[in-house]
Amino acid sequence: MKDTTPTSDTASRRPTPAARGGRPRRRKLTFDRVTFFLAFLGVPLAIFVTFVLIPFVQAIYWGMTDWRGFSPDYTFVGFDNFTKMFQDDIFVKALRNVTLLAIFVPLVTLTLALGVAVAITLGGPSKGPVRGIRGASFYRIISFFPYVVPAIIVGLIWAQMYDPNAGLVNGVLTALGLDQFDTFAWLGETSSAMPALMFVIVWGLVGFYAVLFIAAIKGVPAELYEAARIDGAGRFRTTLSITLPAIRDTVQTAYVYLGIAALDAFVYVQAMLPNGGPDNSTLTISQRLFNVAFAKQQFGYATAMGVVLAVVTLVFAALVFLVNRLTGGGDSEGKTKAPGFRARRAAAKGGAQ
Amino acid sequence: MSAIAADRKSASDRKPTSDRKLTRAVVSSDRRFAAISHALLILWSVIVIVPMLWVLVSSFKSTGEILSSPFALPDHWRVENYAHAWTDASIGKYFLNSVIVVVCALFLVMLLGAMCAYILARFEFPGRRLIYYVMLAGLTFPVFLAIVPLFFQLQNFGLLNTRPGLILTYVAFALPFTMFFLYSFFRSLPHDVYEAALIDGAGDWRAFFQVMLPMARPGMAAVAIFNFLGLWNQFLLPVALNTDQDKWVLTQGMAAYASSQVYDIDYGALFAAIVITVVPVLIVYCIFQRRIAGSVSQGTFR
């Protein structure tokens, strides 16, 4: 075990050749040091391996068995679960639904979040340097609000909002003279259930990504804006030519994580459409998986669904990276960006959800 | 990061761009931009606030009032809805469970995450990169892949439907996020102070707890807030792994209460329960909202 600091050795204060050369060197393995490493690295890793890594690895094997859980015996069935899955109309429908979610939720959320972030940071007075809008912090606080509300509560609030008779949505629409919505069941019609669900997810998430983008925009060097002003660029032009290219990688990271969140969407659908919606029009893979596992006890089959969900997630992430790369974004600055990216990725995920 | 900060400082020191250089067309387009910005933000604020206000007002109404007139204020403000939600719907009990589980998990994950990040960030040893990438994978894969094996893993340990089991699972799944956020933080801390501590005779343990950890406090605070929100709002893990009704957490209890409402409708109490659930997080948010915005930018630029 070595220390990254070349000069931090205390066992001997004499400069050794290694220290002079600035290279890390070996330190004595004292009892103190061994217990230190065991506790600091061993304990967290043990918990991580036991409750995250092993289940992930087990899932891949169990996905290829017909295991039903409470009996100890099972047979290895290879890819049978997967062929069965793709012949199952309900699962295929769930796959289609989550694909729709992964396409539209990030698109709408990020467009809105960018709109809010740009308006807050660049919508200020037209004279002088580019400045934030009046009341920026108020708008920022308000738009972040839904993100701190537990997602299950967001779902419950909107389930009430969409209520055909007593909900506020129909109340507002009829007050505006749209009488056809008097008793319209937003979550009960195949045509409207999915868009209504998407709207709620967007409502819950926009604030976080708006704040993320505000931070990214504030990190754009002010010189760039100043130069653009001197060249006679207005706010619209500045946004398109300076702001958007500058925060491109943040947008990409946000896109990946929003897509992953949308592919899951479990909390929202459980709160609003626990039975998969009208004609399974909002059923998600996660909901199907949960049902097959914990209601029908087909654990092998359910785990196989988890594997498919993971593969879909990885394919989605790869697609986003590919598109960004092909359209000219990505690693132009090379390796120096890597640590920043990790942290951004962690930040874009926004906590331990 | 420091380069950007320096850029911004030097830019703000300079005089603003002279307005004479801007054409009239640019100024008027800027005005349009500002007007559109305001309109957009006001519209969005209304869409955010109105549902919350509606829930708040409805929580003081009777079921009849809610069903007949969604817009109107209540005849008299029924505070008793809150008492019903707290006791009849057991929201009080679930609230306490949530507090216990989240506080324990938060403390553990902050401690273990900081320790792990510290080792990975500041020591060179074989397997370091492997551990780093394995944890990165843990951050990327969906929890749903693991949920069934996790269920049986907890059962094997006798931890299913127990608070310690739920706490450990929370810790395990929040660990990668915590580690990655703090990793960059520990990397950026200066070496001199650490060396000084060692020269003064501190061992590795004391150097961490008395010197390095206090120096990482801003980063710790930011991660703690995000972890608090994430864990308090956690739904999937408790629903799958904690089915004993006496140990339900708030999100679980709320979902169950809302679905039971279909047969036994007391909308006023339902809305009151929603308010009870939301208010604590809103208070935490309002106190710490500056730090949240700041930590997002830290995570972005580091």
Interface residues (C-beta under 8 A of the other chain):
Chain A: M1 K2 D3 T4 T5 T7 S8 T10 P24 D32 R33 F36 F37 A39 F40 L41 V43 P44 L45 I47 F48 T50 F51 V52 L53 I54 P55 F56 Q58 A59 W62 G69 L112 G115 V116 V118 A119 I120 L122 G123 G124 P125 S126 K127 G128 P129 I133 G135 Y139 R140 I141 I142 S143 F144 F145 P146 Y147 V148 V149 P150 A151 I152 I153 L156 I157 W158 A159 Q160 M161 N165 A166 G167 L168 G171 A175 W203 V206 G207 V211 L212 I214 A215 A216 K218 G219 P221 A222 E223 E226 R229 I230 G232 A233 G234 R235 F236 T250 I260 L263 D264 F266 V267 Q270 A271 P274 I285 S286 L289 F290 A293 F294 F299 A302 T303 G306 V307 L309 A310 T313 L314 A317 P339 G340 R342 A343 R344 R345 A346 A347 K349 G350 G351 A352 Q353
Chain B: I4 D7 R8 A11 S12 R14 P16 T17 D19 K21 L22 T23 A25 V26 V27 S29 D30 R31 F33 A34 I36 S37 H38 L40 L41 W44 S45 I47 V48 I49 V50 P51 M52 W54 V55 S58 I66 L67 S68 P70 F71 V109 L112 G113 M115 C116 Y118 I119 L120 R122 F123 E124 F125 I131 V134 M135 L136 A137 G138 L139 T140 F141 P142 V143 F144 L145 A146 I147 V148 P149 L150 F151 F152 Q153 L168 T169 Y170 V171 A172 F173 A174 L175 P176 F177 T178 M179 F180 F181 Y183 S184 R187 H191 Y194 E195 L198 I199 G203 D204 W205 F208 F226 N227 L229 G230 L231 W232 N233 Q234 F235 L236 V239 A240 L250 T251 M254 A255 A258 S259 Y267 L270 F271 I274 T277 V278 V281 L282 V284 Y285 C286 Q289 I292 A293 S295 V296 S297 Q298 G299 T300 F301 R302
